[in-house]
Structures are given as structure tokens and as C-alpha cells.
Amino acid sequence: MNVNISSSECAWAHFEVKVLTRTIKGLRGFGFKKEFEKEHLYGAGDEAIDIQTGNKKSSGSIKVLGFEADAMNKAARLAGFEDITEVPHEAIVITCSYRKRLIDPISTYIASGVAFTESGVDMEQNAKHREITLPFIAMNVRLP
């Protein structure tokens, strides 16, 4: 078996993130996460006898430049909401498409039923740009 250990996992230049249908050009980072609650079940003694499962939840965040957050908040206001955190989760889908190399097929992460939970800005002295992290919870995250 020939394994190319010098290849990259992915190239940032080959990522594209869309919120609703708008491509985010000012993307600085993102994360998608699925969690499945699991815990040990104990009986007699001090060793677990099984693992029990519980709720599933999906969450993540996108990190964008300030003009992107401003555009999302402006769109929310035009739709009658105060900002992106008030837009109903049924209206927001985030897709993240990427390919390892330009010749490879596209893989896609999809977060649907997205509700942004925070909006704001942090600035520091000598900052050259605004970088805003928008955490979210989602009804579903589909990983490639």
C-alpha cells in the first residue's frame, strides 16, 4: 500500500462557507460539533457494567471579519429582527464545502436549524481588523 504522508489534510484556500446562501468571504475560522451524551452505568462493585446513552446535541461557531457580522446583522434587521441572534433557527443553514486538492471531490459539512447564541465584538489595542466569533447551536450537524 502506498501512503503519501507528505500530503496536506486540506487547504484553507479550498474551503467555502455559506450562511443561508451567502458565501462568507471574511471567514477566519469555523467549528462544527456533534455530541452524544454517554456515561458509565454502575452496579455492585467499582467497575462499570455498561455505558448508557442520552441526548444528542449539535453546535459550533464561525469566526468572521467584522464586515461579515455587520452584513448578517443588517440582513436580520431588514427581516424585522434586532440582530442575527434573534433570527429563528428554522431560517438558518450553514454549509461548509471543501476539497483536499482542486482535483478531489467536494466534501460538505451542513449545520441546519442554526440559532446563533451570541453576538458582539472584542477589540484590542493595535488591532488591524475586527474578528468576531459567532457561536451557535443547531438542530443537526452532518459531517462528511
Contacts in CASP RR format, 6 or more apart in sequence:
PFRMAT RR
TARGET T0000
AUTHOR 0000-0000-0000
METHOD contacts of the structure
MODEL  1
MNVNISSSECAWAHFEVKVLTRTIKGLRGFGFKKEFEKEHLYGAGDEAID
IQTGNKKSSGSIKVLGFEADAMNKAARLAGFEDITEVPHEAIVITCSYRK
RLIDPISTYIASGVAFTESGVDMEQNAKHREITLPFIAMNVRLP
7 100 0 8 1.000
8 100 0 8 1.000
9 100 0 8 1.000
10 98 0 8 1.000
10 99 0 8 1.000
10 100 0 8 1.000
11 100 0 8 1.000
11 101 0 8 1.000
14 98 0 8 1.000
14 99 0 8 1.000
14 100 0 8 1.000
14 101 0 8 1.000
14 102 0 8 1.000
15 27 0 8 1.000
15 96 0 8 1.000
15 97 0 8 1.000
15 98 0 8 1.000
16 23 0 8 1.000
16 96 0 8 1.000
16 97 0 8 1.000
16 98 0 8 1.000
17 23 0 8 1.000
17 24 0 8 1.000
17 27 0 8 1.000
17 30 0 8 1.000
17 62 0 8 1.000
17 94 0 8 1.000
17 95 0 8 1.000
17 96 0 8 1.000
17 97 0 8 1.000
18 24 0 8 1.000
18 94 0 8 1.000
18 95 0 8 1.000
18 96 0 8 1.000
18 97 0 8 1.000
19 62 0 8 1.000
19 72 0 8 1.000
19 92 0 8 1.000
19 93 0 8 1.000
19 94 0 8 1.000
20 75 0 8 1.000
20 91 0 8 1.000
20 92 0 8 1.000
20 93 0 8 1.000
22 71 0 8 1.000
22 75 0 8 1.000
24 62 0 8 1.000
24 64 0 8 1.000
24 68 0 8 1.000
25 68 0 8 1.000
26 64 0 8 1.000
26 65 0 8 1.000
26 67 0 8 1.000
26 68 0 8 1.000
27 62 0 8 1.000
27 63 0 8 1.000
27 64 0 8 1.000
27 65 0 8 1.000
27 68 0 8 1.000
28 63 0 8 1.000
28 64 0 8 1.000
28 65 0 8 1.000
28 131 0 8 1.000
29 62 0 8 1.000
29 63 0 8 1.000
29 64 0 8 1.000
30 60 0 8 1.000
30 61 0 8 1.000
30 62 0 8 1.000
30 63 0 8 1.000
30 96 0 8 1.000
31 60 0 8 1.000
31 61 0 8 1.000
31 62 0 8 1.000
32 58 0 8 1.000
32 60 0 8 1.000
32 96 0 8 1.000
32 109 0 8 1.000
32 111 0 8 1.000
32 141 0 8 1.000
32 143 0 8 1.000
33 58 0 8 1.000
33 59 0 8 1.000
33 60 0 8 1.000
33 141 0 8 1.000
34 56 0 8 1.000
34 57 0 8 1.000
34 58 0 8 1.000
34 141 0 8 1.000
34 143 0 8 1.000
35 56 0 8 1.000
35 57 0 8 1.000
35 58 0 8 1.000
35 59 0 8 1.000
36 53 0 8 1.000
36 54 0 8 1.000
36 55 0 8 1.000
36 56 0 8 1.000
37 53 0 8 1.000
37 54 0 8 1.000
37 55 0 8 1.000
37 56 0 8 1.000
37 57 0 8 1.000
38 51 0 8 1.000
38 52 0 8 1.000
38 53 0 8 1.000
38 54 0 8 1.000
39 51 0 8 1.000
39 52 0 8 1.000
40 48 0 8 1.000
40 50 0 8 1.000
40 51 0 8 1.000
40 52 0 8 1.000
41 48 0 8 1.000
41 49 0 8 1.000
41 50 0 8 1.000
41 51 0 8 1.000
41 52 0 8 1.000
42 48 0 8 1.000
42 49 0 8 1.000
43 49 0 8 1.000
57 137 0 8 1.000
58 111 0 8 1.000
58 137 0 8 1.000
58 138 0 8 1.000
58 139 0 8 1.000
58 140 0 8 1.000
58 141 0 8 1.000
59 135 0 8 1.000
59 136 0 8 1.000
59 137 0 8 1.000
59 138 0 8 1.000
59 141 0 8 1.000
60 111 0 8 1.000
60 135 0 8 1.000
60 136 0 8 1.000
60 137 0 8 1.000
60 138 0 8 1.000
60 141 0 8 1.000
61 133 0 8 1.000
61 134 0 8 1.000
61 135 0 8 1.000
61 136 0 8 1.000
62 94 0 8 1.000
62 133 0 8 1.000
62 134 0 8 1.000
62 136 0 8 1.000
63 131 0 8 1.000
63 132 0 8 1.000
63 133 0 8 1.000
63 134 0 8 1.000
64 131 0 8 1.000
64 132 0 8 1.000
64 134 0 8 1.000
65 129 0 8 1.000
65 130 0 8 1.000
65 131 0 8 1.000
65 132 0 8 1.000
66 121 0 8 1.000
66 129 0 8 1.000
66 130 0 8 1.000
66 131 0 8 1.000
66 132 0 8 1.000
68 132 0 8 1.000
69 84 0 8 1.000
69 119 0 8 1.000
69 120 0 8 1.000
69 121 0 8 1.000
69 130 0 8 1.000
69 132 0 8 1.000
69 134 0 8 1.000
72 84 0 8 1.000
72 134 0 8 1.000
73 83 0 8 1.000
73 84 0 8 1.000
73 119 0 8 1.000
75 84 0 8 1.000
76 82 0 8 1.000
76 83 0 8 1.000
76 84 0 8 1.000
76 86 0 8 1.000
76 87 0 8 1.000
77 83 0 8 1.000
79 87 0 8 1.000
81 87 0 8 1.000
83 119 0 8 1.000
84 116 0 8 1.000
84 119 0 8 1.000
84 134 0 8 1.000
85 115 0 8 1.000
85 116 0 8 1.000
85 117 0 8 1.000
85 118 0 8 1.000
85 119 0 8 1.000
87 115 0 8 1.000
87 116 0 8 1.000
88 115 0 8 1.000
89 113 0 8 1.000
89 114 0 8 1.000
89 115 0 8 1.000
89 137 0 8 1.000
89 138 0 8 1.000
89 139 0 8 1.000
90 113 0 8 1.000
92 113 0 8 1.000
92 114 0 8 1.000
92 115 0 8 1.000
92 116 0 8 1.000
92 136 0 8 1.000
93 110 0 8 1.000
93 111 0 8 1.000
93 112 0 8 1.000
93 113 0 8 1.000
93 114 0 8 1.000
94 110 0 8 1.000
94 111 0 8 1.000
94 114 0 8 1.000
94 136 0 8 1.000
94 138 0 8 1.000
95 108 0 8 1.000
95 109 0 8 1.000
95 110 0 8 1.000
95 111 0 8 1.000
96 108 0 8 1.000
96 109 0 8 1.000
96 110 0 8 1.000
97 106 0 8 1.000
97 107 0 8 1.000
97 108 0 8 1.000
97 109 0 8 1.000
98 106 0 8 1.000
98 107 0 8 1.000
98 108 0 8 1.000
99 105 0 8 1.000
99 106 0 8 1.000
99 107 0 8 1.000
107 144 0 8 1.000
108 142 0 8 1.000
108 144 0 8 1.000
109 141 0 8 1.000
109 142 0 8 1.000
109 143 0 8 1.000
109 144 0 8 1.000
110 140 0 8 1.000
110 141 0 8 1.000
110 142 0 8 1.000
111 136 0 8 1.000
111 138 0 8 1.000
111 140 0 8 1.000
111 141 0 8 1.000
111 142 0 8 1.000
112 138 0 8 1.000
112 139 0 8 1.000
112 140 0 8 1.000
112 142 0 8 1.000
113 138 0 8 1.000
113 139 0 8 1.000
113 140 0 8 1.000
114 136 0 8 1.000
114 137 0 8 1.000
114 138 0 8 1.000
114 139 0 8 1.000
115 136 0 8 1.000
115 137 0 8 1.000
115 138 0 8 1.000
116 134 0 8 1.000
116 135 0 8 1.000
116 136 0 8 1.000
117 135 0 8 1.000
117 136 0 8 1.000
117 137 0 8 1.000
118 133 0 8 1.000
118 134 0 8 1.000
118 135 0 8 1.000
119 132 0 8 1.000
119 134 0 8 1.000
120 132 0 8 1.000
121 130 0 8 1.000
121 132 0 8 1.000
123 130 0 8 1.000
END
